Amino acid sequence: MEFFSNMSWFEIGMLICFGASWPFAVVKTYKSKNVKGKSIFFLSLIFLGYIFGILNKVINHPDPVVYLYVLNGLFVLTDIGFWFSYRNRPE
């Protein structure tokens, strides 16, 4: 039980709040097949941030919170994939 007491509950809250919007964004992009207004630069920076969070968890503070970083990163990676798939589609 000590393992779970070392987790940062504020970090968990932040990841849940940030991550709550990604599924909606991915579904919206998938349904509309439109990436107008989405920035690949912005999505890439967000994804890189999640990669750094994962690396920090793996190297410095291993705990189950890493799974939230991975989940959020996968949603962003999916959105990046949609961006490349739909970027040349007419509006």
PASEBA-1860 file (N, C-alpha, C; in nm, 3 decimals):
! residues 91
1> MEFFSNMS> 0.082/-0.120/0.000/0.000/0.000/0.000/0.086/0.126/0.000 ~ 0.210/0.112/0.048/0.299/0.227/0.049/0.328/0.276/-0.091 ~ 0.327/0.184/-0.187/0.353/0.219/-0.327/0.254/0.325/-0.375 ~ 0.127/0.310/-0.341/0.025/0.404/-0.385/0.029/0.534/-0.307 ~ 0.085/0.533/-0.188/0.092/0.656/-0.109/0.198/0.751/-0.164 ~ 0.290/0.700/-0.246/0.395/0.784/-0.303/0.352/0.854/-0.431 ~ 0.234/0.821/-0.483/0.187/0.883/-0.606/0.143/1.027/-0.577 ~ 0.158/1.110/-0.676/0.114/1.249/-0.666/-0.032/1.259/-0.710
9> WFEIGMLI> -0.119/1.281/-0.616/-0.262/1.290/-0.648/-0.293/1.414/-0.730 ~ -0.213/1.518/-0.714/-0.232/1.638/-0.797/-0.192/1.610/-0.942 ~ -0.087/1.532/-0.960/-0.045/1.493/-1.095/-0.152/1.408/-1.161 ~ -0.210/1.316/-1.083/-0.319/1.233/-1.135/-0.436/1.321/-1.178 ~ -0.472/1.418/-1.094/-0.581/1.510/-1.128/-0.553/1.589/-1.255 ~ -0.430/1.636/-1.268/-0.392/1.711/-1.388/-0.405/1.625/-1.513 ~ -0.355/1.502/-1.507/-0.360/1.414/-1.623/-0.504/1.375/-1.658 ~ -0.588/1.357/-1.559/-0.728/1.326/-1.586/-0.797/1.445/-1.651
17> CFGASWPF> -0.772/1.564/-1.599/-0.834/1.684/-1.658/-0.785/1.709/-1.800 ~ -0.654/1.700/-1.823/-0.601/1.718/-1.958/-0.650/1.608/-2.051 ~ -0.651/1.487/-1.999/-0.686/1.372/-2.081/-0.834/1.359/-2.111 ~ -0.918/1.425/-2.035/-1.063/1.412/-2.055/-1.108/1.464/-2.191 ~ -1.037/1.561/-2.244/-1.079/1.621/-2.371/-1.031/1.543/-2.493 ~ -0.925/1.464/-2.481/-0.868/1.398/-2.598/-0.962/1.299/-2.665 ~ -1.034/1.215/-2.591/-1.125/1.123/-2.661/-1.230/1.197/-2.744 ~ -1.282/1.308/-2.691/-1.382/1.386/-2.765/-1.321/1.446/-2.892
25> AVVKTYKS> -1.199/1.496/-2.881/-1.131/1.555/-2.997/-1.105/1.450/-3.104 ~ -1.062/1.333/-3.062/-1.033/1.226/-3.158/-1.160/1.180/-3.228 ~ -1.267/1.161/-3.153/-1.394/1.118/-3.213/-1.448/1.224/-3.308 ~ -1.437/1.351/-3.269/-1.485/1.459/-3.355/-1.407/1.461/-3.487 ~ -1.275/1.446/-3.478/-1.193/1.444/-3.599/-1.228/1.324/-3.686 ~ -1.247/1.209/-3.624/-1.280/1.089/-3.699/-1.414/1.103/-3.771 ~ -1.513/1.156/-3.702/-1.646/1.170/-3.762/-1.650/1.276/-3.873 ~ -1.583/1.388/-3.849/-1.588/1.498/-3.946/-1.487/1.482/-4.058
33> KNVKGKSI> -1.383/1.403/-4.035/-1.274/1.385/-4.132/-1.214/1.521/-4.171 ~ -1.213/1.613/-4.074/-1.167/1.750/-4.098/-1.072/1.790/-3.987 ~ -0.954/1.838/-4.026/-0.855/1.882/-3.927/-0.832/2.033/-3.933 ~ -0.926/2.103/-3.995/-0.915/2.249/-4.003/-0.905/2.306/-3.861 ~ -0.808/2.392/-3.843/-0.789/2.455/-3.713/-0.696/2.378/-3.619 ~ -0.659/2.257/-3.656/-0.566/2.179/-3.574/-0.424/2.206/-3.622 ~ -0.335/2.218/-3.529/-0.195/2.246/-3.560/-0.112/2.122/-3.531 ~ -0.043/2.072/-3.633/0.045/1.957/-3.613/0.160/1.993/-3.519
41> FFLSLIFL> 0.203/2.118/-3.522/0.308/2.163/-3.431/0.260/2.154/-3.287 ~ 0.140/2.202/-3.260/0.083/2.198/-3.126/0.064/2.054/-3.080 ~ 0.004/1.970/-3.165/-0.016/1.830/-3.129/0.117/1.760/-3.101 ~ 0.219/1.791/-3.179/0.350/1.730/-3.160/0.413/1.773/-3.028 ~ 0.398/1.900/-2.993/0.450/1.947/-2.864/0.381/1.879/-2.747 ~ 0.250/1.864/-2.757/0.176/1.796/-2.651/0.223/1.651/-2.639 ~ 0.238/1.584/-2.753/0.284/1.445/-2.752/0.425/1.435/-2.692 ~ 0.513/1.526/-2.729/0.648/1.528/-2.673/0.644/1.547/-2.521
49> GYIFGILN> 0.555/1.632/-2.476/0.539/1.653/-2.331/0.499/1.524/-2.260 ~ 0.408/1.448/-2.320/0.369/1.320/-2.261/0.485/1.221/-2.263 ~ 0.565/1.223/-2.369/0.683/1.135/-2.375/0.779/1.169/-2.261 ~ 0.802/1.298/-2.238/0.890/1.338/-2.128/0.831/1.296/-1.993 ~ 0.700/1.307/-1.978/0.635/1.262/-1.855/0.653/1.113/-1.833 ~ 0.639/1.035/-1.941/0.658/0.890/-1.932/0.802/0.858/-1.893 ~ 0.896/0.923/-1.959/1.038/0.900/-1.926/1.069/0.935/-1.782 ~ 1.014/1.045/-1.733/1.035/1.084/-1.593/0.980/0.977/-1.499
57> KVINHPDP> 0.861/0.926/-1.530/0.802/0.823/-1.445/0.885/0.695/-1.447 ~ 0.929/0.655/-1.564/1.005/0.530/-1.577/1.141/0.541/-1.509 ~ 1.208/0.656/-1.525/1.344/0.671/-1.475/1.349/0.715/-1.328 ~ 1.267/0.814/-1.293/1.281/0.876/-1.160/1.174/0.837/-1.058 ~ 1.051/0.823/-1.102/0.941/0.801/-1.007/0.846/0.694/-1.059 ~ 0.892/0.569/-1.067/0.803/0.466/-1.122/0.680/0.445/-1.034 ~ 0.564/0.464/-1.092/0.437/0.436/-1.024/0.329/0.422/-1.131 ~ 0.211/0.378/-1.093/0.105/0.353/-1.193/0.057/0.477/-1.268
65> VVYLYVLN> 0.096/0.595/-1.226/0.054/0.718/-1.295/0.106/0.718/-1.439 ~ 0.212/0.643/-1.464/0.268/0.636/-1.598/0.162/0.592/-1.699 ~ 0.067/0.509/-1.655/-0.037/0.463/-1.747/-0.128/0.576/-1.794 ~ -0.148/0.677/-1.712/-0.225/0.794/-1.756/-0.150/0.872/-1.863 ~ -0.018/0.885/-1.845/0.063/0.950/-1.948/0.055/0.871/-2.079 ~ 0.066/0.740/-2.071/0.060/0.656/-2.191/-0.077/0.668/-2.258 ~ -0.183/0.661/-2.180/-0.318/0.672/-2.236/-0.338/0.805/-2.306 ~ -0.301/0.914/-2.240/-0.314/1.047/-2.300/-0.228/1.058/-2.425
73> GLFVLTDI> -0.106/1.005/-2.417/-0.017/1.008/-2.533/-0.073/0.932/-2.652 ~ -0.139/0.820/-2.626/-0.199/0.743/-2.735/-0.313/0.820/-2.801 ~ -0.392/0.891/-2.722/-0.498/0.973/-2.782/-0.440/1.083/-2.869 ~ -0.336/1.148/-2.821/-0.272/1.254/-2.900/-0.209/1.195/-3.027 ~ -0.145/1.081/-3.013/-0.085/1.015/-3.129/-0.192/0.977/-3.232 ~ -0.307/0.934/-3.185/-0.419/0.905/-3.276/-0.463/1.030/-3.349 ~ -0.473/1.142/-3.275/-0.512/1.268/-3.337/-0.407/1.313/-3.440 ~ -0.280/1.289/-3.410/-0.174/1.321/-3.506/-0.191/1.235/-3.632
81> GFWFSYRN> -0.220/1.109/-3.613/-0.243/1.021/-3.728/-0.359/1.069/-3.814 ~ -0.468/1.110/-3.749/-0.582/1.164/-3.823/-0.543/1.291/-3.897 ~ -0.460/1.375/-3.833/-0.417/1.499/-3.898/-0.348/1.467/-4.031 ~ -0.257/1.369/-4.028/-0.188/1.333/-4.152/-0.282/1.269/-4.252 ~ -0.378/1.193/-4.205/-0.472/1.126/-4.296/-0.568/1.223/-4.363 ~ -0.612/1.325/-4.290/-0.719/1.413/-4.338/-0.672/1.553/-4.378 ~ -0.543/1.581/-4.371/-0.495/1.718/-4.393/-0.524/1.771/-4.533 ~ -0.528/1.686/-4.634/-0.548/1.731/-4.772/-0.691/1.716/-4.820
89> RPE> -0.780/1.680/-4.731/-0.921/1.665/-4.771/-0.985/1.802/-4.789 ~ -1.072/1.814/-4.886/-1.142/1.941/-4.902/-1.237/1.965/-4.785 ~ -1.260/2.091/-4.756/-1.346/2.126/-4.641/-1.489/2.098/-4.667
END
